[in-house]
Amino acid sequence: VVTGQNLSGPDPAAADTFFCRITGEAAGDDFGWSVAGPGDLTGDGKPDIIVGPPSLLGFLAGARERGELRATPERLISAAEVLEPQDRARLESVFQAPVHQIYQCTEGLLAVSCAAGSLHIQEDMAAIQFEPAGTVIPIATEDVERATPIVTDLWRKTQPIIRYRLDDVLQLQTTPCRCGSGFRVIKTIEGRSDDVCYFVTRGGDLRPF
């Protein structure tokens, strides 16, 4: 597979490539012979950064454990799903690289990990109000505030997003990050709180949908 920056494959500007060509070295190849693009920062044809949902990163970790994947990224970035502590620990152990996060949705880029690994709210890109989602949780020596974000995107010009309430439940760290940034820190993304419909089965039980 050749995408993005072309290092050793066919000319991406050629009329028959459309900037993407699938070419295997041998019959049955799944990934082709060259992968290059935004994740390849050093230009050696190997990914330096891998971005994906934790479930997909977990599949890659399994391939790495079986010796089927030789990539040695310097950083993994988790997005689109909740990153559970056990999944983070496994990924960091298998790849020997830090795992950072991006918290993003259609309504805007909400938070990005800093160099210290804390997930900072991008307060220069989105104005976020917080609706309490429960009592303050004491964790070790610090307090964590549970809240649901209400988002106003500051960059949209065509379709404004103003005070849009997400159904996510966040744990907000009340102490500043050691990186020195004044942006608030999301300690944990717990998941999503939403309505669940129940239907009565023929046997009289309730089944969630």
DONU-8606 format. One record per residue (C-alpha): residue in one letter; chain; x, y, z. Coordinates in steps of 0.25 Angstrom, whole numbers, padded with zeros to 4 digits. Layout:
<recs>
   type   mol       u       v       w
      A     A       X       Y       Z
...
</recs>
This chain:
<recs>
   type   mol       u       v       w
      V     A    0000    0000    0000
      V     A    0006    0013   -0004
      T     A   -0001    0026    0002
      G     A    0003    0040    0005
      Q     A    0018    0043    0003
      N     A    0024    0033   -0007
      L     A    0038    0027   -0003
      S     A    0041    0016   -0012
      G     A    0028    0012   -0019
      P     A    0021    0016   -0032
      D     A    0019    0031   -0035
      P     A    0007    0036   -0027
      A     A    0005    0047   -0038
      A     A    0003    0036   -0049
      A     A   -0011    0036   -0055
      D     A   -0014    0022   -0051
      T     A   -0010    0023   -0036
      F     A   -0019    0033   -0030
      F     A   -0009    0035   -0019
      C     A   -0013    0021   -0014
      R     A   -0008    0008   -0020
      I     A   -0009   -0006   -0014
      T     A    0002   -0015   -0019
      G     A    0006   -0028   -0012
      E     A    0020   -0034   -0013
      A     A    0014   -0047   -0014
      A     A    0001   -0054   -0016
      G     A   -0007   -0052   -0003
      D     A    0000   -0040    0003
      D     A   -0009   -0032    0011
      F     A   -0001   -0020    0013
      G     A    0007   -0018    0001
      W     A    0022   -0014    0000
      S     A    0023    0000    0005
      V     A    0015    0008    0015
      A     A    0018    0023    0016
      G     A    0011    0036    0020
      P     A    0007    0045    0031
      G     A    0012    0034    0042
      D     A    0026    0033    0036
      L     A    0033    0045    0041
      T     A    0047    0040    0038
      G     A    0045    0036    0024
      D     A    0049    0022    0026
      G     A    0036    0015    0021
      K     A    0033    0011    0035
      P     A    0022    0017    0044
      D     A    0028    0026    0055
      I     A    0014    0029    0061
      I     A    0002    0019    0060
      V     A   -0012    0025    0063
      G     A   -0025    0017    0065
      P     A   -0036    0012    0074
      P     A   -0031    0004    0086
      S     A   -0037   -0009    0080
      L     A   -0030   -0007    0067
      L     A   -0017   -0004    0074
      G     A   -0019   -0017    0083
      F     A   -0020   -0025    0070
      L     A   -0006   -0019    0065
      A     A   -0001   -0022    0079
      G     A   -0005   -0037    0077
      A     A    0002   -0037    0063
      R     A    0014   -0031    0070
      E     A    0015   -0042    0080
      R     A    0013   -0053    0070
      G     A    0025   -0047    0062
      E     A    0015   -0043    0050
      L     A    0018   -0028    0052
      R     A    0032   -0022    0052
      A     A    0028   -0007    0054
      T     A    0035    0000    0065
      P     A    0027    0013    0067
      E     A    0032    0024    0076
      R     A    0018    0027    0081
      L     A    0004    0021    0080
      I     A   -0009    0030    0080
      S     A   -0022    0025    0085
      A     A   -0035    0031    0079
      A     A   -0050    0028    0077
      E     A   -0051    0019    0089
      V     A   -0049    0019    0104
      L     A   -0035    0015    0107
      E     A   -0035    0005    0119
      P     A   -0023    0005    0128
      Q     A   -0021   -0010    0125
      D     A   -0021   -0007    0110
      R     A   -0011    0005    0112
      A     A   -0002   -0004    0120
      R     A   -0002   -0015    0110
      L     A    0001   -0006    0098
      E     A    0012    0001    0106
      S     A    0018   -0012    0109
      V     A    0017   -0019    0096
      F     A    0022   -0007    0088
      Q     A    0031   -0001    0098
      A     A    0026    0013    0095
      P     A    0017    0023    0102
      V     A    0002    0023    0099
      H     A   -0005    0037    0097
      Q     A   -0019    0041    0094
      I     A   -0028    0050    0085
      Y     A   -0042    0053    0090
      Q     A   -0049    0058    0078
      C     A   -0063    0058    0072
      T     A   -0071    0064    0061
      E     A   -0073    0076    0070
      G     A   -0058    0079    0071
      L     A   -0045    0075    0076
      L     A   -0047    0075    0091
      A     A   -0034    0069    0097
      V     A   -0020    0065    0094
      S     A   -0009    0058    0102
      C     A    0003    0067    0106
      A     A    0018    0062    0107
      A     A    0015    0058    0121
      G     A    0004    0049    0117
      S     A   -0008    0057    0122
      L     A   -0020    0059    0114
      H     A   -0022    0074    0113
      I     A   -0035    0081    0109
      Q     A   -0032    0090    0097
      E     A   -0038    0102    0103
      D     A   -0033    0111    0091
      M     A   -0041    0103    0081
      A     A   -0054    0100    0089
      A     A   -0061    0106    0100
      I     A   -0066    0095    0109
      Q     A   -0076    0096    0121
      F     A   -0077    0085    0130
      E     A   -0090    0079    0136
      P     A   -0088    0071    0149
      A     A   -0089    0056    0147
      G     A   -0088    0052    0161
      T     A   -0080    0055    0174
      V     A   -0065    0058    0175
      I     A   -0058    0045    0175
      P     A   -0045    0044    0185
      I     A   -0034    0037    0178
      A     A   -0021    0035    0185
      T     A   -0017    0049    0189
      E     A   -0025    0057    0179
      D     A   -0039    0060    0176
      V     A   -0046    0056    0163
      E     A   -0059    0063    0158
      R     A   -0069    0056    0150
      A     A   -0075    0064    0139
      T     A   -0082    0064    0125
      P     A   -0077    0074    0115
      I     A   -0085    0084    0108
      V     A   -0077    0089    0096
      T     A   -0076    0102    0088
      D     A   -0067    0100    0076
      L     A   -0058    0113    0074
      W     A   -0054    0110    0060
      R     A   -0066    0107    0052
      K     A   -0071    0117    0042
      T     A   -0081    0110    0034
      Q     A   -0089    0102    0044
      P     A   -0088    0108    0058
      I     A   -0087    0098    0070
      I     A   -0092    0105    0082
      R     A   -0094    0099    0095
      Y     A   -0096    0085    0090
      R     A   -0097    0075    0101
      L     A   -0090    0062    0099
      D     A   -0093    0049    0107
      D     A   -0079    0046    0111
      V     A   -0075    0045    0126
      L     A   -0062    0051    0129
      Q     A   -0053    0051    0141
      L     A   -0047    0065    0143
      Q     A   -0034    0066    0150
      T     A   -0034    0078    0160
      T     A   -0019    0079    0161
      P     A   -0010    0086    0150
      C     A   -0001    0077    0141
      R     A    0014    0077    0143
      C     A    0016    0081    0129
      G     A    0012    0095    0133
      S     A    0000    0097    0124
      G     A   -0012    0104    0130
      F     A   -0022    0096    0122
      R     A   -0030    0087    0130
      V     A   -0027    0072    0130
      I     A   -0037    0061    0128
      K     A   -0032    0050    0137
      T     A   -0041    0039    0131
      I     A   -0052    0037    0120
      E     A   -0061    0028    0127
      G     A   -0070    0026    0115
      R     A   -0084    0030    0111
      S     A   -0097    0032    0118
      D     A   -0109    0030    0110
      D     A   -0124    0026    0110
      V     A   -0126    0011    0108
      C     A   -0139    0005    0103
      Y     A   -0145   -0008    0109
      F     A   -0154   -0017    0102
      V     A   -0162   -0029    0108
      T     A   -0159   -0042    0102
      R     A   -0169   -0053    0100
      G     A   -0164   -0060    0112
      G     A   -0167   -0047    0120
      D     A   -0153   -0043    0122
      L     A   -0147   -0029    0119
      R     A   -0137   -0028    0108
      P     A   -0129   -0015    0106
      F     A   -0128   -0009    0092
</recs>
